[in-house]
Amino acid sequence: MNKNNELRTLYPYIYTYRFRYIAGLFFLIVVDGAQMIIPQFTRKAIDLISSGDFQLPQVIILCTTMVGIMLVIAGGRFLWRYFLHGSSRRIEAGLRQQLFSHLLTLNWDFYEKNKIGDLLARSTNDIGAVRMAIGWGLVAGIDGIVMTTVILIIIFMQDTGTAFFAILPLPLITLLIILFGSAVGKRFKKAQETYSKLSDTVQETFAGIHVVKSFTQESFFIKKFAQDNEEYQDANMAVVRLHGAFFPLISFLAGITTLIVMLAGGRNVILGIISAGDLVALLSYIQMLIWPMLGAGFTVNMVQRGIVSLRRINEVLTTVPQGAAGTFMPCTHSEKGDSGEPLQESARLEGWQQALRISACATDRESLPPLIELRNFSFAYKENKHVLNNISLTIDEGAHLGIFGRTGAGKSTLIKTFPRILDPPRGTLFIEGRDVRDWDLQELRALFGISPQDSQLFSDTIENNIAYGLDNWEREDIEAIAARAALDNDVRNFKEGLDTLIGERGITLSGGQKQRITIARAMIVNPKILILDDSFSALDAETEKKILRFIYEERIGKTTIIISHRTFALRNADAIAVLDGGLLAEYGAHEELMRQDGYYAKTAKLQQLSS
């Protein structure tokens, strides 16, 4: 991707704040203009005083005028900072929001390939570098162009000979700036990459702090952090060394320019070609010219950093979600409401008692296709390495399906394809008779309530964690579902009850409590399809029975899929799918599978003996 394509990400933001940028640039130019007037007043004052023929009011008028110009400079400087830096801050916030929103649309496999620490670095350091480029970088660039152009015109008009000698170092300075820009971009990219690596180490260490402490590996991670920290330091020191060589060299060349002006201009003063005031003004302009020279270096530095960072941000923004949402195909007919108008959307009830969506394409219940159907379904994470192979089965609406199998048999992979957390091959998985690849993702996922293997909780209250999938709810709804998830006794034992704050990822809760909160979160939305992925592994038998009783008795007419390693949790299911080696090895109700004396039956007998 070339530089212009990289910058296209910023075009909408620049357009949005174009008037602020125009106002900021206007006041910046006003300040530059006012600054370049001051040496002229200084020249007049010195020439007036050196002539010996002056009156005090004349000097006072000049000084008062200069104070007025300085007030204009102060006001203008505030305004250009407000408009330009304010706009860059707004763009920074907008870009960060855009990046965060886009990250939430990406598939889970994106997060398998990209570490969280690196994404955090792109969301903080890199966006900050972009803000500096479109803030200070723009200011330094425009400021340098305007001041250099006007100053060169003024000094050539004032003393052409001296000006000619004064600009001799400029070509060398330009060459140094070009070389500096090329070098700083490469070194800054390395620095950002090492910062991402450092962030990864910190994030992984604290996310797995229980494991770190359980295995007493603090010293290992301290050493690992020290290595990454030193690498980050070295990468930044490479940038610092470049700065340390560049800016003093520019200052030295600027000093040479001042020396040339002193020599050539002083000679002209002695010869009477120019006045002492002209020389002082000329020196003032040369001193003012030093900033554009340094500013060019700042501009190149910040723009190069900004482009490198914007490229890293665009790598995320240009990542298209694998299997992006399809178009929901409209039906040729629809259900009618009481008024005779088509029903555009099913009515929704308050709380956890939420009405189920009925397919608008069905004329009657008998014509409904299976709720979920797999046709010769296969899935592979890597080409030619199938995790699941040639599975065919149907799940009718209202059925309770159990999924059983060894660890690594593909159980979780299978159910992740239903809501398209993983994208299945086209033509192999159908929901309500429609290929899941043709469903709108939001509408498809609204059918599901999922309690995953990993009980992911947020640093919030128990109530808010349970109500995570709801827009509005009543406290009574939360209390009712907590009781059905066998969580009510635990809540009563907490000092703050449902308002108890839990730590990040539920660090303050037991494994069983975390599982029951995630089960309650999945059930409270009363989904059409409830999926419990090994959600009873940390629960005792009595608690498991209580939750299963609710599921089997109160979810009549709604589909439930339970994955479990314990046959007890599956014995009342309408059917049980046994996966082995990626294949559908056994299928049937509990009694049928026990008669087959296969893997399921042998495991069930072993579990009965051990209980």
N, C-alpha and C positions, 0 to 999 in steps of 0.2 A: 504494500500500500504506500503510495507516494505521499509527500508532505501535504499536498492540496486535499487529498482524500482524508488524511488524518484530521485536518482542520475543519472539515465539513461538519463534524460533531458540534463545533462551537457556533456555526453560522446561525442556527435558530436563536441561540441565546444572544448573540451580538445584535441580531435584528430586533429582538424583544427590547433590549436596552439601548437601542441606537441613539435615541434622543439624549439619554444620560451621557453616553460617550461623546456625542457632539458637544453637549454643554461642557463636559469636562475638558475636552480638547480646546474649546474656545477659551476657557479660563486659563488653561495651561499656556496658550500662546499669548494671552494678555500679560501673564506673569513674565514670560520670556521677553516680551516687548518692553515692559516696564523696567526689567533688570538692565536691559541694554541702553536705556535712556540715562541711567544714573551716571555712567562714566562721562557723558557729555556735560552734565552739570558739574561734575568734579573738575573737568577740564576748564570750564568757564571760571569756576571759583579760584583755581590755582593761577590761571592767567591773570585774573583780576587782582589777586593779592600780590603776585610777583611784579605787576606793573607799578605798584606803589601808589597808583592814582585811583583810589576807590573809597567808597563810604560804607560804613558798617551796615546800614539798611540793605545795601545791595547784596552783601554776603548773607544777611539774615533771610532775605527773600529766597536766595538760592537754596539755603539749608532747609527752609520751611517747605519749599517745593519738593526737595528730596525726601523729607519726612512723609509728605503726602503720597509720593510715589511708593514709598516703602509700605504705607498702609494699604495701598492698592495691591501690592505684591502679597502682603499677608492675607488679605481677604480672598484674593484670587487663588492663592495656594490652598487655603482651606476648601474653597469651592471645587477646585479640580480634584483634590484628594477625596472629597465627599462623593463626587459623581463617578470618577474613574475607579477608585478603590472600592467604593460602595457597589458599583456594578460588578467588579470582579468577585466580590464576596457573594453577591446574589447568584452569579453564574456558578461559583463554586458549590453553593448550596443546591442549585438546580441540577448540576451535573452529578453530585453525590446522590441526590434523590433518584435521578434517572438510572444510575448504576445500580443502586440498591433494588429498585423496582425490577430492573432487567434480570438481576441475579435471582430473584424469586421466580422468574418464569423458566429458568433453565432446569433441565432434567437432573436427576440425582447423579447420573454418571459424570456430569460436569464436575461435581464436587468430589467425585472419586479421583479425578485426574488433576484437580487444582486444590492446593492446600488452603485452608481457611486463613492462615497467617498471611499468605501472599495476597489473597483477596482483600484482607484488611489493609495491607500496605497500599494497594491500588486505590482503596477507598479513602485513604488519609494522606499519606505522603505524596502520592502521585497527583491527586486532585489539588493538593496544596501547591505543587510545582506548576500546575496549569494555571492556577489563580495568580501566582507570581508573574507568569509570562504575560497574561492578559491584563495585569495591573502594572506592577513596576516595570516590567519589560517594555510594555507599550509606552509608558511615560518616558522612560530613558531613551527609547528610540525616537519618538516624536520630538522630545526636548532636544536631543542631540542634533537631529536634522535641521530643526528651525534655528537653533542658536549657532550652529556651525555655519550655515548658509549666510545668515544675517551678519554675523561677526566678520566673516571673510570679506563680505561686500564693504562693510564699514572700514576695516583696516586698509583695504586696497584703495578706497577712496581717500583715506586720510594720509597714507604714506605708502605708495606702491612699492618702492624699493625695499623698505623694511619688511613689508608684508610678504614679499616674494621670498626673502630669506627665512622668514618665520615659518612658512608652510613646508620647507624642505623635509622636515621629519615626518610629515603626514603620510606619504606613501608607505614608509616603513611601518608606521602605526597601523595602517589599513591592512598590510600583509600579516602583521602579528595578530590582529583581530580575527582574520579569516582562519589562521592556523589554530588560534585559541578555541574558536567555535567548534572546529572539527574534533579537537582533542577532548574538550569538556563534555561533549555529547556522549562519547564512548565511555569515559570514566564515570559520568553520572549514571549511565545505564547500569554499569557494574555495581555502583553504590546502591541503587534501588533494588537490584536483584539480591544483594546481600542483606538488605533490610528486610526483604520478604522472607528470606531464609531465617533470619533472626526472629521475626514475628511468628513463623511456623513453630520454631522451637519453644517459644514462650507459650503459645496457644496449646500445643500438644502437651506440654508439661503440666500446665494447670488444669487442662481438661481431664487428664489422667492422673490427677494428684493422689487418688486413692491407691492406684497401682504403684505409683512411684514410692509412696510411703510404705505400702505393704511389703514391697521387695527391698526396702531400704536402698533405693537407687538415687538418693539425693545427690551424692557426690558425682555420679555419672552425668546427671543432667546439669549440675553446676559446671562440670568440665565441658560438656557439649555447648552450653550457653557461652562459656568463656571463649571457646574456639570461634563460634559464630560471631560473637561480639568483637573479637579481635579482627576477624575477616572484614566485618562492617567498618571497623575503625580504619583498617588499612585502605579499604576502598575509598573512604571519605578523605583520608590523608592524601591519597593520590590526587583528588580534586583540589584539596587545600594547597598542595605543593604547586599545582598549576596556577592557582590564584596568586600564590606567594611570589611566583616568578613573573607573572604577567603584569599585575597592577604596579609593582615598583618600577618595572621596565617602562611602562607607559608614563609614569610620573617622571622618570628620569628624562625621557624624550621630551615631555612637556617642559621640564626645567631647562633643557637645551634650547627649546624655542624661546623661553623667557630670556635666557642669556643672549641669544641672537638679537632679540629686540632691544635689550639694554645696550649692546654694543653698537648696533646699527642706528638705533633711535637716538642714543646719547650723542653719537657723532653728528647726526643731523641737527640736534639741539644746539650743539657747539657752533655748527656752521650757520645757524639761524634759519635752516630749512623748515623746521617745525618748532613749536613752542614747548616749554616745559609741561604745560597743561596737556598738549597733544601726546607727549611721551607717557605721562601718567595715565591718560585715557587708553592709550595703546596697550600699556602694560595691564591695565584692568581687563581689557578685552581678551588679551592673551591668557590671563588667569581664568577668565570665564570660559575660554576655549578648552581648558584642561578638563572640565567636567564632561563636555560632549565626547572627548577622547576616552575618558574612563567610562562614561555612560554607554559608549558603543560596546565596550567589553562587558558591562553589566547586561546590556540588551542581548548580546550573543549568548552569554552565559545562561540567562533566564529563559530565552526563547528555545535554546537547545535542550535545556532541562524540561521545559514545558512540552516540547515535541516528543521527547523520549517518553515522558509520563503519559501524554495523550495517546501515544501508540500503545502503551500497556493497557490503558483504559479501553481503547477501541478494540483490543483483542477480546475483551469481555463483551462489549456492546455489540460487536459484530458476530458473536456466537449465537447461532440460531438454535432455539430449542429443538432437540431431535424429535422428529414427528410432531411438528407444530400443530396446533389445534385445527381440526378439520371444520368444514362447514356443516352445520346442522341442516340436513335436507328437509325442506318443508313437506308436509303431507298434502295429498291431493284433496283430502277432506279433513274436517276437524269436528270435535265435539261442539255442541251448541249450548249456550247458557240459557237461563230462563227467558232472557229477552230475545232469544233467537240468534244473537251474535256469536261468532266463534269465540271459544275460550282461549285467550292468548297465554294464560299462565294459571296453574293450579292455585287454589286458595291456600294460604298458609295460616296455621293456627299458632297461637302464642305458646312459648315454652317448649318442653320436650315433646308434647303431643302434637307433632307436626304432620300435616296431611301428606300422604304419599303421592308422588307424581304418577299419573296414569298415562300410558302412551296414547297420544292424540291420533295415532294411525290405526288404532284398533276399533273395529266396529262392534265386537262383542268379546267376551272373555274366552270363548271357545277358539277364536281365530288368533289369539295371542301366540307368538312364537315362544320358545324357551327363553327365560330371562337371561341366562348365560349359556353360550354354546361354544365348545371348542371343537374345531374340525382339523384333524391331523396336525395338531398344534406342536410346533417345535420352537425352541428358543436357544440362542447362543450368545454369550457375551463376546466371544472371539470367534472369528470365522472357522467353521468346520469343527468347533468344539462345543457340541450341544450340551446344555444343562438339562433341557427337557426335550423329549423326542417323541413325535407322532402320538400325541394324546388326544383322544376324542371322548367327550362326555357332555351331558346337558344338565343344567340346574334350573328347575322350574321355579316360578315365582312362589314364595312362601316356603320353599324347601329348606331344610337344615342339613348342610353338608359338612362332614368331617374330613380333614386331610391329615394323613398319617404317613410317617416314613422316617428313615434314618436321618441323622444330621447330614446336611449337604445333598439331600435327595432332590432339592429344587422346589420345596413347598413354598417358601417365602417368595422365590422368584416367580412362581406361577401366579400367586395372588397379586403381586405387584403389577402384573400386566393387565389386570381387570380395570383399574382406574388409570391405566397408562402412566404409572410411575416409571415402568419400563415399557417401551413400545414393542408390541408383538408384530410378527409378520402380517401383512395384509392378507385378508381372506382366511384367517385361522381362528379369530376370536370375535364373537358377536354378542352384543348386549341388546335385548329386545329385538332380535332379528337384524340389527344393523351393525356393520363392521365398526369396531371401536375406533378405527382410524378415521372414520367419517363423523364421529361425534365431536361436538364442541367440548373442549376439555373441562370448562367450568360446569357445564350441564352434566357431563358424564360423572365428574367427581362428586357432584351434589347427591348422587345416588348412594354414595358409600359413607359409612362410618368405620374407621379403621383404628384398631388398637395394635400398634406395631410391636415387634420384638423388643426394640429399644424404647423404653418408657421415657420418651423425651418430654420433660416438663420445663416450664419457664419460671424465672425468678419473679413470682407474683403470688397472689393469694391462692388458696386451694379452690375457692369459688371461681375465680377468674380462669384458673387452669381447667376446671371442669366445663365451664361455659365458653370455652375457647371458640367453638364453632357456631355460636349464637350471636345475633345482633342485639336481641333484647331477651331478658329473662326475669323471672321472679325468684326470690330466695326460696320459696316453697318448692319450685321445680328442682333446684339444686339439692335441697335436702332430700327430696323424694328419690332422685336418681342416686344420690350417695348411699341411701339405705339399700337400694337394689344392687349396688356394687359392693355391699358389705363394708362400707366405709363409715357408717354412722357412728359406731362405737369409737373408732379412732378420732373422728372429728370432735366428739364430746370430750375426749381426753386432752385435746389441744386447748391451751389456755385461751386462744383467740378464736377457736372454732373454725368455721369456714373462712374467716378473715386471716387465718394464720399465713404468714409469709414463708414460702419455702425457698431454699437456696437454689442457685443455678443448677439446672438439670436435676432438681429434686434431691440435692446432696444431703439435706437434713431429714429425709424420709427413709424408711426401710424399703427394701426391694418390693415387698408385698404391697405396701402403701402406694408406691409409685405405680405399680401395675393396676391397682384398683382405681386410681385417679384417671389413668388413661382409658380404662374400660368405661368408666362413667362418662368421660369426654366423648367417647365414640357412641355411647348409647343415648346420650341426652338429645342428640339431633334426630333421634328416631329414624335412622336411615332406612332406605328401601333394602339395602344390602349391608349387613353388619359383618365385618371381618375381624376376628380375634386371632392374631398371629402369636401363638405360644404365650398367651396372656395369663396363664394360670401357673407358670413354672415356679413362681416364688410364693404361691398361696398354699395354705394347708387344706386338707381334704374337706373339712366342714365349710370353710369359706368358699371353696370351689363349688361345692354342691349348692350353696345358697344362690350364687350368681347364675349357675346353670339352670336352676329351677326357674328363676325369673326369665331367662332367655327362652327356654322351651315352652313356658306357660303363657307369657305375655307378648311374645313376638310371633304369635300365630298369624299367618298370612304374610309375614315378612321374611325375607331370605336371610339366613345366618350361615356364615362359613367359619368353622373353628379349626385352627391348626393346633395340634397338641401332640406331645410325645407320650401322654398318658391316655390309655384306652378308655379309662373311666369317663373322661370328658366327652368322648365321642359315642358312647354306647347308645344314646338315645337319638342320635342323628338319623335322618331319613336314609342317608347313604354315606358311605365312607370311601374315599379315594386313597388308596395306598400307593405311594410313589417309591420306586426303588431304582436307583441308577438312571434317573431321568425318565423312566417309563411308568405307565399306569399298570402296576403289577397286579393289583387286586381292586375290586369295586363291588360294593354291596352294603347291605345293612349289617349291623354288628353280629346278629345271629348267623347270617349267611357266611360271613368271613370266619367266624369261629368254627363252622362246619368244614370250611375249606382247609383248615389246619396249615395255613401259610404263615408268612412272617407276622401278620397282624395277630393271628390266634396264638402263636408261640409267645409273642411279646406280652399279650394280655394275660396269659397263664403265669408267666414269670412275674408280672407286676402284682397279680393276685397273691402269689406265694410270698412276695416281699412285703405286702401290706399287713 
